[in-house]
Amino acid sequence: MKFWDSSALVPLLFDEETTRTLVSLVTADPMVLVSFVTPVELASAITRRVRDTREARPIFDALENGWTVIDDYERILRRARSLAVRYGLRSGDAIQLSSAIEADTDGTRAMPFICLDQELLAAARAEGFPTLP
């Protein structure tokens, strides 16, 4: 099981430099955990790339059917405020990291955090998560 930031899911939808690596990761372990903000972030990313949003809907639906959403909003948002200040993260990134912490129910930080954003990766490492790719 791995936590996937939105930045790492986009290359699963569109051919990018990191697509092959990320497809390998999701194929090896299809248990995808995401934040409650991920559907909104991906909808935005898809519609910015696809002219006809009707084309994007089946892509998004297929991906959405394969993930588990972390959604304890109050706890996630409370912690996200602290993370935003501690690491200087953008709001969405703070929510993503806070969601991963919430998903880490045993507190071991053994679950990999998959992300392509370098600032968010650094914060995840500082919080004790192994990071990929």
Helices and strands as residue ranges (DSSP letters): E 2-4, H 6-13, H 19-28, E 32-35, H 38-49, H 53-64, E 67-70, H 73-87, H 91-103, E 113-114, H 118-126, E 131-132
